[in-house]
Amino acid sequence: MFYSDKPIMFSEEDQLNRNGFAKVLAKSLIHLTTTDTFSIGLYGKWGSGKTSLVNMLLDELGTQQADIPAQKRIIVINFDPWNFSDANQLLTQFFIRLSNELRNKKDKNLSQIGEALEKYSDAFELTEAIPVVGGVLSFLGKHGFNALGKKLQKGVDEKDIQKQKEYVIKLLEKQTQKLLIVIDDIDRLNNKQIRQVFQLISSVAKFPNTIYLVAFDKDIVVKALERVQEGSGEEYLEKIIQIPIEIPDIRSDKLRNVLIEKLNSILVENPEVSFQQIHWQRLFESCIVPFIKNLRDINRLSNSVKFKLTSISAEIDFADMVAISILEIFLPPIYAWVKENKVLLTGPLDLYALVRNKSQQEWYEFYSTQIQSLLDAPNYKKNKVNSEIVINFLARLFPYFGQKIGKIYEVYDMSLFRRNNQIAHPEKFDRYFDLDIDNIRFKKSEIVEVVNYYDSDKFQKYLLDCENNDTGYEFLVEVKAMLPLISSDRAKIIIKSLLSVSSDFDASSKKSMLSMSAKSLANYMIIDLLEILDSTERFPYFSDIIKNGTCAIMQSVPYVINMIELGYGRLAAKGEERDYKKVISLEELIELEQIFTLKMKEILKSYNLFDFNDWRMILYLLECLDCDYISKYLANSFINDENIVKYLDDVIGIWIGNGTEYEVNKGYQKYLSEDRILSAINSLKLSGKIFSLPQQIQNKCAAFFIKSAGVGSYQGNIPKSEVDKLLATWKNGKA
């Protein structure tokens, strides 16, 4: 259920402790001794609770008058002036309203007053125009000349106006009950109607024992009066209103409590939404509270947040959704600007910033000017904010932007932003605006279930399905963001799952040129997951995986071992030790090398190294750990021509620029001669087997052939166009 902007009706509904004010005002009205017309002005801005306060006043009147004899109680008559289309109808209906209300009281004296008011109204209608200050007002209205003719037949003339008014006054002077006429929302009328209401109070309906309680935004009414008549609107009001009452400001602590109560109820209704207490506290005081001025603001904000959460609650951060809703409601130009500047606010590829090298202070001044121009737009109703307030707001909501302009309020942690579905993460940003859960590839509930509850087999299947759907990288990134929340037991299951399937991931498939592949990310994550385990558990657990490892697992293990080696400055690190990923001790690493080597020797007795997807990393590690063994193994393996051309995949590189080119390096000479490779290529070409090999192997065979067999004259790399031409010739059997 959404929060209604409908005013409260009774004192017990009061959330802002204004009931005390209503009680005092009710008591003052009951004990009012003057019999003259008395006018009370209740001043307050739109949304300040004027109508609610009026309702509480009337409720208190009923309570406080319960013990007063009926014939002495104040009679309350509500008149809504904004229900009528023009000034003439407004005045006519005012008298009809009073007349009907008094007749319905079933009291002889009150009925008599009601009839007198009707005649007074009729007398007005019989005059074609009534002179007023600043012009004339026609009262013929919708009654028209037919009604006028009927009343003229009764012998009523213009002189009856004063006579009828005096009669009404005489009756009201004898009345023991005062009339309280409540006129609310005057500030919703047009300028002419506003003036008409006050002329009604001050002249046309200036009656004894009558109290007017009028509620309005004083600034609006003063400006309206000044537009339709000469002189000061302020002075005009002072002549009419005997008691001007400014609605007491809502105490900030009370308003704050109501805000917290309503937002908390929304949070309770949506337990799946991300809520981070520290992040909430950072945003609440600086980005939310300053914009809340009244209950209407609270209701608008609460309803906006409540509506958005109905579709996407599990996929956003609560504090961020409240904050962005603040901009949408109170600063629409800034909301639109934020929506259009995702990269600027979230990074990390802000190309605009790269080409414009500015200091933090220069960026601050640059964006301050931009934002102030939005706030100064003529079609935007200012909310009494300046660029400084907005800049601080955005710096807290978007830490990347905060760093850029030199206002850092929160640690810039992209994994944290991703894990909590915060708007500050570029991949989470759009969901706060399109609110379309169908566009979210991985739902938080789904990720949590897979990470926390899937067994190893089910986890592996899920990973492979993601890879087949080209979403492996995205899923692993989400899992990586959750690492701080993963337990040791779950880490072991995920490690084994990643080791089992990462060899099936496409190492060349990347989300972007600057990102790593899903395969690389999986291998890095294995190290991160090992860090979750207690230091005493890591070596026994990982060594046991190797000892019992399948062929699939053993293809991934070398990547993990190599990363640990680099941390200790070994192998390719060439003695440059790093403080990075030393998940086991050096002694344990050396023992792990031996376990890996023995296991791979055992596997290679039954399996061909070049049948593995990741044979290059296995070969590299075995070359480093047992060079003699791998030399003998390759010598025996290269008897097979297919193994030789598969080996070319490691010694021929691919360059992609304006076109694709192949670079043949001399690394093959460690194990093979040029003639032996050419012999293998020719043999496979003649048998036709070369065309059953993967296309990349075919291309590299052709590139090697072009480079080494003197087809053309290439001192540098081999263009793919030449490779394609040669392969076509081979297929046609012309060479």
ABEGO torsion letter per residue (X at the ends): XBBBABBBABAAABAAGAAAAAAAAAAAAAABABABBBBBBBBBBBGAGAAAAAAAAAAAAAAAAAABBAAABBBBBBBBAAABABAAAAAAAAAAAAAAAAAAAGBAAAAAAAAAAAAAAAAAAABABBBBBGEBBBAAEAAEAAAAAAAAAAGBBAAAAAAAAAAAAAAAAABABBBBBBBBGAAABBAAAAAAAAAAAAAAABBBGBBBBBBBBAAAAAAAAAAABBEBAAAAAAAABABBBBBBBBBAAAAAAAAAAAAAAAAAABAABBBBAAAAAAAAAAAAAAABABAAAAAAAAAAAAAAAAAAAAABBAAAAAAAAAAAAABAAAAAAAAAAAAAAAOABBAAAAABBBBAAAAAAAAAAAAAAAAABAABBBAGBBAAAAAAAAAAABAAAAAAAGBBABBBBAAAAAAAGBAABAAAAAAAAAGBAAABABBAAAAAAAAAABBAAAAAAAAAAAAAAGAAAAAAAAAAAAAAABBAAAAAAAAAAAAAAAAABBAABBABAABBBAAAAAAAAAAAAAAABBAAAAAAAAAAAAAABBAAAAAAAAAAAAAAAAAAGBEAAGGBBBBBGBABBAAAAAAAAAAAAAAAAAAAAABBAAABAAAAAAAAAAAAABAAAAAAAAAAAAABAAAAAAAAAAABBBBBBABBBBBBBAAAAAABBAAAAAAAAAAAAAAGAAAABBAAAAAAAAAAAAAAAGBEBBABBBBAAAAAAAAAAAAAGAX
